[in-house]
Structure formats: structure tokens, C-alpha cells
Amino acid sequence: MTEKKADDPEDLPAGRRLLDETNRRLLDALGADPRAGVAALARRVGMSAPAVRERLARLERTGVIRGYRLDVDPAAIGLPVAAWVRVRPGPGQVPKVAELAARTPQVSECHRISGEDCFLIKVHVADIDALEAVLDRFLLHGQTHSSFIVSTPVPPRAPAVP
């Protein structure tokens, strides 16, 4: 017999699913305005503020809402050059690449991926020379392939709620 977690979606009152229509509307409203307060969200979804607060807490506890983040424009802080870097580690180098990415401040994202390359890393730097210096550190552990980001026609966003 498996033990259920306290916030198991199957344990919701009256059999409601975690992503019922109200929670979908709440997530849509929060996605449209992440800085909206509980009172404003409550008005948008037609509920009381305490009910919205409770729903948000449950969505946070169950991991649907993973957190709230600050979005800083790298160019505005002197890092106008952005690139995606694919890294194909040498034998035994996968953990070293992950560790290097974690401790490299110019890395804003690092993903393990499938295919010939093992990592996809997003880097923000002041200029091409700075990118070269970052790439040189990764070259100690394998091959790199980089692509400059020219523009971002679709900015990062949360996935659509099903």
C-alpha cells in the first residue's frame, strides 16, 4: 500500500482536481500580471481574497507554482551579448561541466539535453571577448558550439495551463 501525500490532488474536497477551472483562471491572471496582489487576483477570478490566498498556497505546496522571480534585462546591466552554448563533454566530464556552469556567473540557464550534445547553456556577457573567455573554460571539458541571440520575438513565459 502506498502512502498518499497530504496535498495529493485526489484528496481535494468534493473530488475537485488541483487544476480545476478556477485554478486555471487564477494561474492565467497571475501569468498576465505576476505582481498582482491577492485582492486584485480575487476580483479577476470572482472569489474572496482568503479563498484565493488558500488556493495559491495549495498551488505552491503542490509544486504547481514553483516560485516568483525577478526578471532583469541583462543589456540594462551591461551584458548586451547573449548566446546559447551547446556543450558536448569528453568522457567522464559531464559532472564537471554541470559544476562549472553552476559556478559561472555569466550562465543564466543550464539544461541537460538529449542528442549528441549533453548541455544547453545560456550565457550573458559584455562583449565577444568575454564570451570567448567563458567558452575557453568549458573547452577544458569538451566541445562547444555557440549561437548568438539576435532577438527574442517570444519572451520567456509560463506554459499554457491545460
C-alpha positions as CSV (number, residue, x, y, z in Angstrom):
1,M,0.0,0.0,0.0
2,T,1.4,3.4,-1.0
3,E,1.1,6.4,1.3
4,K,-0.7,9.4,-0.1
5,K,0.8,12.9,0.4
6,A,-1.3,15.4,2.3
7,D,-1.7,17.6,-0.8
8,D,-2.4,14.7,-3.2
9,P,-4.8,16.1,-5.9
10,E,-7.1,13.2,-5.4
11,D,-7.6,14.3,-1.7
12,L,-9.1,17.7,-2.7
13,P,-12.6,18.4,-1.2
14,A,-15.5,17.0,-3.2
15,G,-13.2,15.3,-5.6
16,R,-12.1,18.6,-7.2
17,R,-8.9,18.3,-9.3
18,L,-6.0,20.6,-8.5
19,L,-6.2,22.3,-11.8
20,D,-9.9,23.0,-11.9
21,E,-11.3,25.8,-13.9
22,T,-10.9,28.4,-11.1
23,N,-7.2,27.5,-10.6
24,R,-6.7,27.7,-14.3
25,R,-8.2,31.2,-14.3
26,L,-6.1,32.1,-11.3
27,L,-2.9,30.9,-13.0
28,D,-3.8,32.8,-16.2
29,A,-4.4,36.0,-14.2
30,L,-1.1,35.6,-12.3
31,G,0.7,34.9,-15.6
32,A,-0.8,38.1,-17.1
33,D,0.3,40.2,-14.0
34,P,2.7,38.3,-11.7
35,R,2.9,41.3,-9.4
36,A,-0.9,41.4,-8.8
37,G,-1.9,41.2,-5.2
38,V,-4.3,38.7,-3.7
39,A,-7.2,41.2,-3.7
40,A,-6.7,42.0,-7.4
41,L,-6.5,38.3,-8.3
42,A,-9.6,37.6,-6.3
43,R,-11.5,40.3,-8.3
44,R,-10.3,38.8,-11.6
45,V,-11.4,35.3,-10.7
46,G,-14.6,36.3,-8.8
47,M,-13.6,34.9,-5.4
48,S,-12.8,36.2,-1.9
49,A,-9.2,37.1,-1.1
50,P,-9.0,34.4,1.6
51,A,-10.1,31.8,-0.9
52,V,-7.6,32.9,-3.4
53,R,-4.8,33.0,-0.8
54,E,-5.7,29.4,0.2
55,R,-5.7,28.3,-3.5
56,L,-2.3,30.0,-4.1
57,A,-0.9,28.3,-1.0
58,R,-2.0,24.9,-2.2
59,L,-0.7,25.5,-5.7
60,E,2.7,26.5,-4.1
61,R,2.7,23.5,-1.7
62,T,2.0,21.0,-4.5
63,G,4.7,22.5,-6.8
64,V,2.4,23.9,-9.5
65,I,3.7,27.4,-8.6
66,R,7.4,26.8,-8.1
67,G,8.3,30.4,-7.2
68,Y,8.3,34.1,-8.1
69,R,11.2,35.5,-9.9
70,L,12.8,38.8,-10.7
71,D,13.3,39.4,-14.4
72,V,16.3,41.7,-15.1
73,D,17.2,42.8,-18.6
74,P,20.9,41.7,-19.0
75,A,21.6,44.5,-21.5
76,A,20.4,47.1,-19.0
77,I,23.1,45.9,-16.6
78,G,25.9,45.9,-19.1
79,L,25.6,42.4,-20.6
80,P,24.2,43.0,-24.1
81,V,25.6,39.8,-25.7
82,A,23.6,36.7,-25.2
83,A,24.4,33.2,-26.6
84,W,23.2,29.7,-26.4
85,V,26.1,27.3,-26.0
86,R,25.8,23.6,-26.6
87,V,28.4,21.5,-24.8
88,R,29.5,18.0,-25.8
89,P,31.5,16.8,-22.8
90,G,34.5,14.5,-23.1
91,P,34.5,11.1,-21.4
92,G,33.8,11.5,-17.7
93,Q,33.3,15.2,-17.9
94,V,29.5,15.5,-17.5
95,P,29.6,16.3,-13.8
96,K,32.5,18.8,-14.3
97,V,30.5,20.7,-17.0
98,A,27.5,20.9,-14.7
99,E,29.6,22.1,-11.8
100,L,31.4,24.7,-14.0
101,A,28.0,26.0,-15.3
102,A,26.7,26.3,-11.7
103,R,29.7,28.4,-10.6
104,T,30.0,30.6,-13.7
105,P,28.1,33.8,-13.1
106,Q,27.6,34.5,-16.8
107,V,25.5,31.4,-17.1
108,S,21.8,32.1,-16.6
109,E,20.4,28.7,-17.6
110,C,21.9,25.2,-18.0
111,H,19.9,22.3,-19.3
112,R,20.8,18.6,-19.7
113,I,19.6,17.7,-23.2
114,S,19.3,14.6,-25.4
115,G,21.2,14.2,-28.6
116,E,24.9,14.5,-29.4
117,D,25.4,17.4,-27.0
118,C,24.6,17.0,-23.4
119,F,24.1,20.6,-22.2
120,L,22.4,23.7,-23.5
121,I,23.7,26.8,-21.7
122,K,22.5,30.4,-21.9
123,V,25.3,32.9,-21.4
124,H,25.2,36.7,-21.0
125,V,28.3,38.7,-21.4
126,A,29.5,42.3,-22.0
127,D,31.3,41.6,-25.3
128,I,32.7,38.9,-27.6
129,D,36.0,38.7,-25.8
130,A,34.1,37.9,-22.6
131,L,32.2,35.2,-24.4
132,E,35.5,33.7,-25.6
133,A,36.8,33.6,-22.1
134,V,33.6,31.7,-20.9
135,L,33.8,29.3,-23.8
136,D,37.5,28.6,-23.1
137,R,36.6,27.4,-19.6
138,F,34.1,24.9,-21.0
139,L,36.5,23.8,-23.7
140,L,38.6,22.2,-20.9
141,H,35.8,19.6,-20.6
142,G,34.6,19.1,-24.1
143,Q,33.5,20.7,-27.4
144,T,31.3,23.8,-27.5
145,H,29.0,25.2,-30.2
146,S,27.6,28.7,-29.8
147,S,24.8,30.7,-31.4
148,F,24.3,34.4,-30.7
149,I,20.8,35.5,-29.7
150,V,19.8,38.2,-32.2
151,S,16.3,38.9,-30.9
152,T,13.6,37.4,-28.8
153,P,10.2,37.5,-30.6
154,V,8.6,35.4,-27.9
155,P,9.9,36.3,-24.4
156,P,10.1,33.6,-21.8
157,R,6.7,32.7,-20.4
158,A,5.0,30.1,-18.3
159,P,3.5,27.1,-20.3
160,A,-0.2,27.4,-21.0
161,V,-2.4,25.7,-18.4
162,P,-4.1,22.7,-20.0
